[in-house]
Amino acid sequence: MRQTQEDEIMLALLTHPNTRRTLMCMSAAALLWSGSPAVSAHAARYHIMPERSTGSPAPIDSKETAAADRKQLFEQMGAATGIPWYRFAAIDQYERSIARMGKKTAAADSTSAAAKPRLTGIMIPAPVWTGPLNPDQDDKQPDSIRFFGGLGLDGSGDGIADPESDADVLYSMARHLLKYGDSATDFNIGIWEYYHNGRAAQRVSQFAKLYEHFGRLDLSGSAFPLPIGTNYAYRSTWGTGRSWGGARIHEGTDLFAPHGLTVRSTCFGIVETKGWNRYGGWRIGIRDIENRYHYYAHLMGYEKSLLRGDVVTPGQTIGWVGSSGYGSPGTQGKFPPHLHYGIYRDRGITEWAFDPYPLLRQWENQEYRLLRQSKKKK
């Protein structure tokens, strides 16, 4: 009889919302900070020690070490919440790509000299974290934050909801996303509800797909868009005038080459657009993990097995050099065959083009060096 009463009491405790929330936080903390000696070392380094718990995201020991630690943190929080690591990684990467161009970078630079780097780059605005009507926009008390409808929660088990704590930020984001479910579609809805920006939701979804496909954070490889050693020529044509289609400037580099020469992906990325454009003819647009849009235009045709949403790798065939464009679908031959290659960076609301010529030269030289090295080994 006594055992039955104890079971009923325990069941009542477990079904109480506050108790469930506390147990979830404790579980996350246990998985994050006490799962193994290595995890405990990371906890001491980044969260228990105050100088490692605040500040803007930046390299800690090295780019590789920081990426490994970041992925481990995503995996641990994923185990605690049920959200796959690559979804946390996608949000983090989107925030990093936007922070490079936005006000967050300036805000981070204005922090005190004592502030130390964080592992993640997710920055939740104070009105969202504490609640828009909260009179204390620096509030770190979970109860008062919850009262004012804020997003902030305690994910590390220390009783504080700190927007500069990686564990608290990831746990709070996880609880927001789980309100909508745990499927890929639910995740997209949760991201839209957080950013209220369709472009942001698309980018995060694309990044998640890339991370899931390759299973790693480092997707920095590159390739020249045409096969090295073939017959092609190019120079910087950025900003020159264009007459067809109205007054506009040339936002890219023209690589002149024989009709039908292979066109390759320059990056790890995901096919965002494919089809006809009256200016670019048969074209393909690929989004990389740095939130850059790679634009390949005037193709003779493209690899028809590629569909929108497909993942590509550097050097993969995506189409062939042609002279399509400047008219309705199928228009050809209004100019010599060439590849127009452009590159754009997402600013969060709009995209802006920048000169791809320096990158093309870098990728070309890199491939020539690798080719020479491989010949020496033979």
N, C-alpha and C positions, 0 to 999 in steps of 0.2 A: 504494500500500500504506500509505504514511504517512497519507494522508488518511483511509483506512478506519479505521485505529487511532484517530485523533483523533475520528472520528465515534462509535466504540464507547465511548471514554472519556466523551465528552459525553453520550451516551445514558445511560450508567451514572450520571453525576452527576445528570441530570434525573430519573431514576427513584428516586433516594434520597429518603426522606421529608423529612429535614432540609433538603436542598437545595431541594426543592419549596417547603417552607414559607418558606425565606429568599427565594426568588425571588418568591413571592406577596407577602410583606411589601414587598420592593423595588418590585414593580409597583404596589402600593397607594400606597406613598410617592411614587413617581414621578408617578402620576396625581393624587394629592392636592396635592403641594407643588411640582411643577415643570412642570405641564401648560401654563401660560401665565403672563405677567407678573401677571395679576390673581390667579391661584391662588397664585403665589409671595408676593404681598403678603399674602394671607390667612394663609399659612403663617407668615410673619414675625410677623404680628399676634397669632395665636392659639396657635401651637405652639412656634415657635423661641424667642420671648420668654417666659421663665419666668413672668412675672406674668400671662400670658394662658393658661397651660396648666392652672391649678388653680383650685379653688373651685366654688361652686354656680352653677347656671344662672340667668342674669338678663339683662335687656336690656343691650346693649353701647353702641351709639350711639343707636339708636331701635328701636322694635318692628319697623318695616318693614325696617330694615337687618339686624337680627339674624335675621329670618325669611328674608330673601334669602340671607344667608350660610349659614344652617342648611340650606336647601334645596340650595344649591350643594354643601355638604359631603356631604349624602346622595346626590346625583347622582354625585359623584366616587367615593365609596365603593361605590356601586352599579356603576359602571363597572369598578372593581377586583375586585369579588367576584361580580358577576352577580345580586345581590339588588336588585330595583327600589327606587328611592328612597322610594316611598310606604310600603314596609314598614318601613324605618328610621324614617320620619316617624311611623308609627303607634305603634311602640314608644316613641319619644321622647314623643309626646303623651300616651300612657297614663301614663307615668312622671310627667309634669308634672302631670296631673290628680290623681293619687294623692298626689304630694308636697305638694300644697296642703293636704291634709287630714291627712297622716301625720307620722310622726316625722322623716322625711327633711328636712322644712322646718326643724324645730328643730335638727337636726344641722348643716344648712347654715348656720343663723344663728350657730352656735357656732364657726364656723371663724375663723381669725385675720383681723385687719383687713387683712393683706397679701394675702389670697387674692382672686383676681380671677375674674370670671364665665367660665363655659364656654359654648360654643354649644349643646350638647345637655343634656338633663335626665336621661339614662339613668344611674342610679346602681347599679352592681353591688356587692352586699355583699361585704365582705372575705373571709368564708369561701368564697364562691362564686368570687371572683376568684383567690385564692391557693391554694385547696384547704382543705377543712374540717380536715384533720389537719396542716396546715402550721404549724410552731411559730412562724413569722414571719408574722403576719397583715398586715404591711406589705411583704411580699416583692414586689419588682418585677423579679426575674430570671426570664426566660421558662423557662429550663431547670428550675429548682427548682419553679416553679409547675406546670409540666407533670408533674414527678415526683409531686407531691402531688394531681394530678388537678384543678387549678384551671382556670378558664375564661380567665384573663388571657393575652393574647398581645401581641406588639409589632406594631402596625399602621403605625407611622410610620417604621420603619427605623432608630431610634436605639438599638436593643439593649435597651430597657427596656420592660417591660409596666406602664404607669402607668394605674391606674384613674381618674385625673383627666385623662387625655388623651382628647379626643374621637375621634381616629383609632384609638387602641388599643382603646377601648371598642367602637366600631362594628365594627372588624375582628374583635374577639373574639366579639361577638354574631353576626356573619356566619358565622364558622367553626362556631359552635354550631348555627346554623340549617341550614347546608348539610350537616350530618351526617344530616339527615332527608330531604334532597332539595330541589328548587327550585320545586315546584309550590305552588299556593295551599293545597292540603291538607297538603302537607309543612310548609309555613310554620306552619299552625295547630298541627300536632303539635309542632314545635320550640318554639313559644311556650308550649304547655301544659307541655312538659318543663322549660322554664325557670322558669315561675311555679308550676306544679303547682296551678293555680287555673283552673277552667273559666270563671269570670266574666271573669278577665283575658284569657284566650284569645279569648273572644267580643268583648270591647271592642277589642282590638288588631286583630282581623279586621274589625270594623266600621269602625274609623278608616282602615285601609288601603284599604277599598273607597271611602270618601268621598274620600280624597286621590287615589286613582287616577281616580275619576270626574271630579273637578273640576280636577285637574292643578295644584293650588296649595295652599299651607299656610293662607292666610287664608280661613276659612269663618265669619266673624264677623257676617254679615248677619242681620237679624231682621225680623219683621213682627207686627202685632197679629193675634190669632187670628180676629177678625171683621172684615168689610169696614168701613173707616172711613166715617163719614157715614150708616150705616144705623141702624136703631132697636134699640138695646141699652142695658142699664144694668148696672152692677156696682159693688160696694164691697168693702172688705176683709172677708172672711168666714173668715179663717184662725183655726183653733183653736176654733171654735164647736162645740157638742155635736151628736151625731147619735144618733137613737133607733133607727133601723132597723138590724138586723144586730148589735146589741150595743153596749156602751159604746165609743165611739170619738170622735175629734175630726175636724173638717173640715180636711183637708190640701189646701187649694187655694182658688181663687176661683170663685164662681158668676157667670157672665155671662148675665143673662136677656135673651132675644131671641125673635123670632117663630119659630114652628115652621118648619123648612126653610131658615133662613138659612145661608149658606155658612160653613163652618168652615175655616180656613186653617192651614197649617204656620207656626209662629213662627220656624223656623230651617232652616239647612242640616242635614240629618240623614238617618238611615236608619230605616225602619220596623222596629221591634223586636217589637211585638205588634199584633194586630188580631183582633177578634172580640168575643164576649160575655163580660161579667163581671157577676156577680149584683148587685154594688154599683154598677157604672158603666154597665151596659147595653152597648150597642154602643160600643166604645171603640177608640182607636188610641193606641199608645205609640211615640214617636219619640226616638231617641238622637242627641244632637248631638256635635260634635267636642270640646266641653268636658266630656264625660262626664256630661251632664245628660239626664235622662229626662223628656220632655214628655208629659203624660197628658191626653188629650181624652176626656171621658166624657159619657154620656147622649145620644149621637147618635141622630138619626132613622135614619141609615144612613151609609155611608161610600163614598168613591170606590172602586168595586169593581175598577177596573183596578190599584189599589195592592195589592201583595203584601208579605208579610214579606220584608225584605231589600232592598226598593226604596229608592232615594235620592229625597229630596224637597228642595225649595228654599223659602225664605221666601215666603209669600203663596200657595203652591200649594194648591188645593182638596183637602182630605182627607176631608170629610164635611159633614153638615148638622145644625143644631141640632134636638134632639128632647127626649123625656121618657122615654127607655128606662132600664130597670134596676129594682133592688129586687125581684128575683125571678128566675124561670127564663127561659130564652131567649124573647124576644118580648114580655116584660112592658113595658107602656107606660102613661103617663098617671097615675102615682101622685103627680106633682108638676108644677108649671108647666114648660114647656119652657125649658131653659137649657143652656149649656155649662159643665161643670165642668172647669176647667183647673188642673192640678197640675204641679209640677216637683220633681224629685228629683236629688240628687247622689250618685254612686257613691263609696263610701269604700274600695273594694277588696274588702271582704267583705260589707258591707251597704250599703243606700242609705238616705238620710234626706231627708225632705221639708223644703222651706223655703217661706216665704210668697212666692207669685208676684206679689202685688199691685204692689209697686214696679216690677217689670219690665214688667208690663202697662201701667202708667201711662207709663213711659218709652217703650215701643214705640208707644203710642197718640199721645203728644205728638210723637214723631219723625215719624210718618206725617202728622200734621196739618201740621207745619212743611213737609215736602216737598210736600204738596198745595198749600199757600199759595204756596210758591215757584214751583211749576209754573204756577199761575194768573197770577202776576205776569209771568212770561215771555211769556205769551200776550197 
